[in-house]
């Protein structure tokens, strides 16, 4: 079978058979199905038509053996970690994680008897010293939230394979369009599909992709944990995924242009975006990724007061949490995504109170630049 481009796969992968000839995948708005010769079909079991087609499509996009949609990004993350680890195990976790993930590994996993060591994922010379006899898994993010760090992903895969560790990556920021993490060798690639995969800010969902054995084990666990995605949400996510390539090209290009503009302004102290040549991992990101995502973060020289003034003057970006939608969003991670960390933990992670995270939408690029220009002036 010939290899097809991602644009074609987004439309047709997983949909080899049209149901009753319907061009669009119908919504099977039912919780259960009548018994027949096939296995029991039930929404919580993740084996109904809307779920099956979406799982197949997402597996193809990531270059994964299998995929599994879940009720949220945290359902995907927690489900995968609870599959890879058991009481008494030890986890190596990147030291700059999304706040929800950080809280989960520090509290719930700890309560279950799983210990964790946070490590610098860009310092491979230190990794072996952190291994314990009970180390079972390593967890990183493809592009970190909110400082847009890109760690040594190739080194992480090799390290995990050499030490027989389960490798997990949160690939939400990069997306399969920019970085098919499962194809790159990760055992689990996880997504908050609420963000770029859906892209329209109207669904909360998650995705687990990766090696077949691991994804199937996660599916068995999620049957009991109840982290399935309902049929209508599957339909909306399915619809959103099909325009991922179109949207990501625009997100990538506009965010890069906006980052370069902001980097040239005297009022801005720092711009965090891997597309900038000044970014410490720019060469690595250029080599690994198709694009640098629609995310950037900035710090103004005037601190919190200047940041709040800028936010009040911007007319296009909406002040709201989350990211990856068609509309530009802005938020302060210290009081949103990382509010669960202590001030000391945020300071250690480099997340200052005046850090502003911007999710660049698909609005006209020049309009966004002009909006930031007038707000800064």
Backbone torsions as a table, in degrees:
resi	resn	phi	psi	omega
1	UNK	NA	131.9	-177.1
2	UNK	-67.7	149.9	177.0
3	UNK	-79.8	130.7	-178.4
4	UNK	-110.5	152.6	179.9
5	UNK	-67.6	158.4	-177.0
6	UNK	-61.8	-32.9	178.7
7	UNK	-59.0	-40.6	179.1
8	UNK	-73.2	-41.6	-179.5
9	UNK	-62.9	-37.7	179.4
10	UNK	-59.3	-34.6	-178.7
11	UNK	-82.4	-43.2	-166.4
12	UNK	-111.0	-21.4	-175.7
13	UNK	-58.6	136.6	178.2
14	UNK	81.2	-1.2	-175.7
15	UNK	-121.3	43.5	-177.8
16	UNK	-63.2	-27.8	-180.0
17	UNK	-118.3	120.0	176.8
18	UNK	-79.2	126.5	-177.0
19	UNK	-76.4	116.1	-177.0
20	UNK	53.8	27.8	178.4
21	UNK	77.5	4.0	-177.9
22	UNK	-67.4	127.6	178.4
23	UNK	-68.3	-39.0	175.7
24	UNK	-96.4	142.4	177.8
25	UNK	-62.4	118.6	-179.5
26	UNK	-67.0	158.3	174.2
27	UNK	-89.8	116.5	175.9
28	UNK	-90.9	81.4	-173.7
29	UNK	-80.5	71.5	178.1
30	UNK	-146.5	145.1	-178.7
31	UNK	-82.3	-25.6	-177.0
32	UNK	-145.2	168.9	-178.4
33	UNK	-127.6	152.3	178.3
34	UNK	-61.6	143.2	176.7
35	UNK	-62.2	136.3	170.5
36	UNK	-146.5	-153.1	-176.9
37	UNK	-77.1	-11.6	-179.6
38	UNK	-86.8	166.4	177.2
39	UNK	-59.6	159.2	178.1
40	UNK	-54.3	126.3	-179.5
41	UNK	-108.6	124.9	-172.7
42	UNK	-155.2	137.3	-173.4
43	UNK	-55.3	-41.6	-178.6
44	UNK	-65.1	-21.0	178.9
45	UNK	-85.1	-4.2	177.1
46	UNK	61.0	37.7	-178.5
47	UNK	-133.8	29.4	176.8
48	UNK	-94.4	163.7	-172.0
49	UNK	-53.8	-46.1	-179.6
50	UNK	-61.7	-40.2	-179.9
51	UNK	-69.8	-43.5	-176.2
52	UNK	-61.5	-48.7	-178.4
53	UNK	-63.1	-43.0	179.6
54	UNK	-64.4	-41.8	177.7
55	UNK	-59.4	-44.2	180.0
56	UNK	-62.7	-44.2	-178.6
57	UNK	-62.9	-46.9	-176.9
58	UNK	-66.2	-34.0	176.4
59	UNK	-63.1	-42.2	179.0
60	UNK	-62.9	-42.7	-177.1
61	UNK	-62.3	-38.0	-177.7
62	UNK	-86.4	-6.7	-172.1
63	UNK	67.4	30.8	-176.5
64	UNK	-98.4	160.8	175.9
65	UNK	-74.8	-37.1	179.4
66	UNK	-149.2	163.4	176.8
67	UNK	-142.8	160.6	-176.1
68	UNK	-148.4	119.6	176.5
69	UNK	-81.5	148.4	-177.0
70	UNK	-134.0	171.6	-174.9
71	UNK	-72.9	-14.4	177.7
72	UNK	-167.7	169.2	175.1
73	UNK	-63.5	-39.9	178.3
74	UNK	-68.2	-28.3	173.7
75	UNK	-65.2	-37.7	177.3
76	UNK	-67.6	-46.4	-177.9
77	UNK	-65.2	-50.0	-178.5
78	UNK	-67.1	-39.2	179.4
79	UNK	-62.6	-40.6	179.6
80	UNK	-69.4	-43.9	-179.6
81	UNK	-65.1	-39.5	178.5
82	UNK	-70.1	-19.4	175.4
83	UNK	-82.3	-37.8	-176.3
84	UNK	-80.4	-20.5	-171.8
85	UNK	-126.4	153.2	175.1
86	UNK	-136.6	166.4	179.9
87	UNK	-52.8	134.4	-178.6
88	UNK	96.8	-10.5	-179.9
89	UNK	-83.2	166.6	-180.0
90	UNK	-124.9	137.0	-178.8
91	UNK	-116.8	136.4	168.3
92	UNK	-98.4	121.3	-177.0
93	UNK	-125.5	137.3	177.7
94	UNK	-54.5	144.1	-172.3
95	UNK	-82.3	2.1	177.1
96	UNK	-130.9	75.7	-176.4
97	UNK	-101.9	159.1	169.2
98	UNK	-52.1	141.7	-173.6
99	UNK	-57.8	-40.0	179.7
100	UNK	-64.4	-39.4	177.9
101	UNK	-68.4	-42.9	178.7
102	UNK	-58.4	-44.3	179.0
103	UNK	-64.7	-38.6	-179.1
104	UNK	-64.4	-45.8	-177.0
105	UNK	-74.3	-27.6	-179.3
106	UNK	-81.2	-26.0	-174.6
107	UNK	-112.8	-70.2	-173.0
108	UNK	-64.7	-45.0	178.2
109	UNK	-63.2	-38.8	178.2
110	UNK	-63.3	-40.6	177.7
111	UNK	-62.8	-27.5	179.4
112	UNK	-88.0	2.5	176.1
113	UNK	89.9	19.7	177.0
114	UNK	-103.9	123.9	178.7
115	UNK	-91.9	156.3	-178.0
116	UNK	-137.1	140.8	171.7
117	UNK	-120.5	126.3	177.6
118	UNK	-87.8	137.2	-173.2
119	UNK	-136.5	158.7	176.2
120	UNK	-81.3	107.3	-175.2
121	UNK	-75.2	0.2	177.3
122	UNK	-112.4	16.6	179.6
123	UNK	-128.5	73.1	-174.1
124	UNK	-59.8	-22.7	179.7
125	UNK	-67.0	-14.9	-178.5
126	UNK	-99.3	-11.4	-169.3
127	UNK	-65.9	-44.8	-176.1
128	UNK	-61.6	-32.6	-178.4
129	UNK	-68.8	-17.4	-179.1
130	UNK	-91.5	-10.5	-179.6
131	UNK	-66.5	138.5	173.1
132	UNK	-120.1	167.1	-179.6
133	UNK	-60.9	-26.5	-177.1
134	UNK	-104.3	13.5	177.8
135	UNK	-68.8	126.8	-174.6
136	UNK	-122.3	-19.1	-173.7
137	UNK	-153.3	158.4	176.2
138	UNK	-133.0	136.2	-172.7
139	UNK	-128.9	128.8	178.9
140	UNK	-140.4	175.2	173.4
141	UNK	-119.1	142.9	-178.4
142	UNK	-66.0	-44.2	171.5
143	UNK	-133.9	123.9	-170.0
144	UNK	-76.9	153.7	178.6
145	UNK	-108.7	117.8	11.9
146	UNK	-114.0	9.1	-171.7
147	UNK	-94.8	3.7	171.4
148	UNK	57.3	41.1	176.2
149	UNK	-81.3	142.7	177.1
150	UNK	-120.9	106.7	-174.5
151	UNK	-82.3	-179.3	-179.5
152	UNK	-77.1	79.2	-174.9
153	UNK	-65.1	-39.9	178.1
154	UNK	-63.3	-41.0	178.5
155	UNK	-64.9	-36.7	179.2
156	UNK	-63.0	-45.0	179.5
157	UNK	-61.3	-45.7	-179.7
158	UNK	-65.0	-41.1	178.8
159	UNK	-62.3	-45.1	179.7
160	UNK	-62.9	-44.4	-179.0
161	UNK	-66.3	-39.0	-178.7
162	UNK	-67.2	-29.1	-176.3
163	UNK	-110.2	13.3	177.6
164	UNK	54.4	44.6	177.0
165	UNK	-101.3	149.3	171.8
166	UNK	-78.1	125.7	-179.3
167	UNK	-100.7	128.7	179.8
168	UNK	-125.6	140.0	178.7
169	UNK	-137.6	135.1	170.1
170	UNK	-88.1	110.7	-173.3
171	UNK	-104.8	21.7	-174.8
172	UNK	-60.5	-48.4	-175.6
173	UNK	-67.5	-40.1	-176.4
174	UNK	-77.4	-42.1	-174.4
175	UNK	72.0	157.8	177.1
176	UNK	-63.1	-23.1	178.2
177	UNK	-63.9	-44.5	-178.5
178	UNK	-86.5	-28.2	-175.3
179	UNK	-157.8	97.9	176.3
180	UNK	-75.4	89.3	-168.6
181	UNK	-65.2	-35.2	179.0
182	UNK	-64.3	-41.7	177.2
183	UNK	-64.3	-27.1	179.1
184	UNK	-77.1	-6.6	173.3
185	UNK	116.7	-1.4	179.1
186	UNK	-73.0	140.6	178.9
187	UNK	-69.3	-40.2	176.8
188	UNK	-125.8	129.6	168.0
189	UNK	-119.2	125.0	-169.7
190	UNK	-118.2	149.0	-179.5
191	UNK	-140.1	142.6	158.2
192	UNK	-86.7	101.2	-178.3
193	UNK	-71.7	-9.5	171.2
194	UNK	-54.7	-29.9	-172.5
195	UNK	-89.2	-118.2	-170.0
196	UNK	-65.1	-36.5	-175.8
197	UNK	-59.5	-43.4	175.3
198	UNK	-82.6	-51.8	168.9
199	UNK	80.3	3.0	-175.5
200	UNK	-125.5	11.9	174.1
201	UNK	56.9	31.3	-179.2
202	UNK	-129.7	11.1	-179.8
203	UNK	-140.4	141.7	167.4
204	UNK	-109.1	119.9	-175.3
205	UNK	-159.1	165.9	176.4
206	UNK	-141.2	168.5	180.0
207	UNK	-142.8	134.9	169.0
208	UNK	-111.5	124.8	173.5
209	UNK	-128.7	165.5	176.6
210	UNK	146.4	-151.1	-178.7
211	UNK	-65.7	139.4	-173.3
212	UNK	-55.8	-46.8	-177.3
213	UNK	-61.4	-42.7	-177.9
214	UNK	-69.8	-41.5	179.6
215	UNK	-65.7	-39.5	178.0
216	UNK	-64.3	-39.4	176.4
217	UNK	-62.8	-42.1	177.6
218	UNK	-62.5	-38.1	177.9
219	UNK	-62.1	-40.3	177.6
220	UNK	-63.5	-41.1	179.1
221	UNK	-66.6	-40.3	-178.2
222	UNK	-69.5	-21.7	172.2
223	UNK	-59.0	-38.4	-178.8
224	UNK	-85.4	-32.0	-180.0
225	UNK	-79.6	-20.1	175.7
226	UNK	78.6	27.2	-175.5
227	UNK	-94.1	41.2	-177.2
228	UNK	-85.7	167.9	179.3
229	UNK	-109.7	131.6	-174.5
230	UNK	-74.8	160.9	-172.9
231	UNK	-58.5	-42.2	-177.6
232	UNK	-68.7	-38.9	175.6
233	UNK	-63.9	-36.8	175.3
234	UNK	-60.1	-43.3	179.6
235	UNK	-60.8	-46.0	-179.0
236	UNK	-65.9	-41.7	178.2
237	UNK	-65.4	-41.3	177.7
238	UNK	-57.1	-47.1	179.4
239	UNK	-62.4	-43.7	-179.5
240	UNK	-65.1	-43.0	-177.9
241	UNK	-57.6	-34.4	-173.6
242	UNK	-66.9	-17.1	176.3
243	UNK	-106.5	15.1	-176.0
244	UNK	-56.9	-46.5	-176.5
245	UNK	-62.4	-44.7	178.6
246	UNK	-60.0	-46.1	-177.3
247	UNK	-68.2	-42.9	-175.9
248	UNK	-66.1	-35.1	176.1
249	UNK	-60.0	-41.1	179.8
250	UNK	-71.7	-44.7	176.8
251	UNK	-56.0	-50.1	-177.8
252	UNK	-57.4	-49.8	-173.8
253	UNK	-68.5	-44.6	-176.4
254	UNK	-69.8	-42.2	178.8
255	UNK	-62.0	-40.3	179.3
256	UNK	-62.6	-45.5	-179.8
257	UNK	-64.5	-42.3	179.1
258	UNK	-65.8	-39.7	178.4
259	UNK	-61.9	-42.6	179.1
260	UNK	-65.3	-39.1	177.4
261	UNK	-62.3	-49.7	-177.8
262	UNK	-64.6	-33.2	179.7
263	UNK	-65.9	-20.0	-179.2
264	UNK	-90.4	-5.7	-174.5
265	UNK	-90.9	135.1	-178.0
266	UNK	-65.2	-27.0	-177.2
267	UNK	-72.1	-17.1	-174.7
268	UNK	-96.4	126.2	178.9
269	UNK	-83.1	-44.1	-177.6
270	UNK	-142.1	142.1	169.1
271	UNK	-123.4	122.1	179.4
272	UNK	-101.9	108.2	178.7
273	UNK	-162.7	123.2	-174.3
274	UNK	-67.3	-10.5	176.7
275	UNK	-76.7	-16.8	179.1
276	UNK	-76.2	138.4	179.5
277	UNK	-63.6	-23.5	179.0
278	UNK	-78.1	-12.4	-179.7
279	UNK	-66.8	133.6	-174.6
280	UNK	-61.8	-23.0	178.0
281	UNK	-113.0	27.5	-177.1
282	UNK	-60.1	-44.9	-178.3
283	UNK	-62.0	-43.8	-179.7
284	UNK	-64.6	-45.8	-180.0
285	UNK	-62.8	-38.3	179.0
286	UNK	-63.6	-35.0	-178.8
287	UNK	-77.7	-37.0	-173.9
288	UNK	-87.5	-33.1	-166.8
289	UNK	-109.5	148.6	171.4
290	UNK	-70.6	-36.3	178.1
291	UNK	-152.6	175.9	-170.8
292	UNK	-104.4	12.2	178.6
293	UNK	76.8	174.5	-179.5
294	UNK	-97.1	18.8	-174.9
295	UNK	-105.0	141.7	168.7
296	UNK	-153.4	155.9	175.9
297	UNK	-129.8	150.0	-178.2
298	UNK	-136.6	156.8	170.9
299	UNK	-128.6	130.4	178.2
300	UNK	-91.7	147.6	-179.8
301	UNK	-62.9	-26.9	-178.7
302	UNK	-82.6	5.3	176.5
303	UNK	71.0	-151.4	-173.4
304	UNK	-63.4	-40.5	-179.5
305	UNK	-60.5	-44.8	179.7
306	UNK	-67.0	-37.6	179.6
307	UNK	-63.5	-45.6	-179.9
308	UNK	-65.4	-36.0	176.9
309	UNK	-65.9	-42.1	178.2
310	UNK	-60.8	-46.1	-178.9
311	UNK	-61.1	-38.0	-178.3
312	UNK	-70.8	-23.1	-175.9
313	UNK	-95.5	-20.2	178.6
314	UNK	-67.1	138.2	-175.9
315	UNK	-106.3	-26.2	-176.4
316	UNK	-92.6	-54.5	-179.2
317	UNK	-63.5	140.2	178.9
318	UNK	-95.2	135.7	177.9
319	UNK	-80.0	100.1	-175.7
320	UNK	-162.3	153.6	176.4
321	UNK	-74.1	-179.4	-179.6
322	UNK	75.6	-174.5	-171.4
323	UNK	-169.1	173.3	171.2
324	UNK	83.2	7.7	179.6
325	UNK	-90.6	175.0	-179.7
326	UNK	-70.5	-21.0	178.2
327	UNK	-96.8	146.4	177.2
328	UNK	-73.6	137.3	-179.9
329	UNK	-127.9	151.4	175.3
330	UNK	-137.3	146.6	179.4
331	UNK	-156.7	158.0	172.3
332	UNK	-98.1	109.9	-177.4
333	UNK	-54.8	-30.2	-178.5
334	UNK	-61.3	-25.8	179.9
335	UNK	-117.8	14.3	178.2
336	UNK	-133.8	-94.4	-172.9
337	UNK	-62.8	-28.0	-176.7
338	UNK	-119.2	22.7	179.5
339	UNK	-65.5	-22.9	-178.8
340	UNK	-76.2	-12.3	176.7
341	UNK	-82.2	152.5	175.1
342	UNK	-72.3	158.1	176.6
343	UNK	-54.3	-36.6	179.5
344	UNK	-67.0	-40.3	178.5
345	UNK	-66.3	-40.4	178.1
346	UNK	-64.7	-42.4	179.5
347	UNK	-62.0	-42.2	179.5
348	UNK	-64.3	-32.1	179.7
349	UNK	-84.1	-4.2	-179.8
350	UNK	81.5	17.6	-178.7
351	UNK	-100.1	92.6	-178.1
352	UNK	-83.3	160.6	-176.3
353	UNK	-59.9	-28.1	-175.9
354	UNK	-97.8	7.8	174.8
355	UNK	-66.9	129.5	179.9
356	UNK	-114.4	119.7	177.6
357	UNK	-97.4	132.6	-177.4
358	UNK	-122.0	123.1	172.1
359	UNK	-98.2	107.3	-174.4
360	UNK	-80.1	124.6	-178.7
361	UNK	-84.2	-153.5	-178.5
362	UNK	-112.2	23.8	173.8
363	UNK	-64.8	170.1	176.6
364	UNK	-59.0	132.5	-175.4
365	UNK	-60.9	-46.5	-177.7
366	UNK	-66.5	-34.1	177.0
367	UNK	-61.0	-41.9	179.2
368	UNK	-65.9	-44.6	179.0
369	UNK	-61.2	-43.7	178.7
370	UNK	-62.4	-36.5	179.7
371	UNK	-64.7	-44.2	177.7
372	UNK	-67.7	-34.3	177.4
373	UNK	-61.1	-48.9	-179.7
374	UNK	-67.4	-35.0	-179.7
375	UNK	-68.1	-40.1	178.6
376	UNK	-69.0	-33.4	-179.4
377	UNK	-73.6	NA	NA
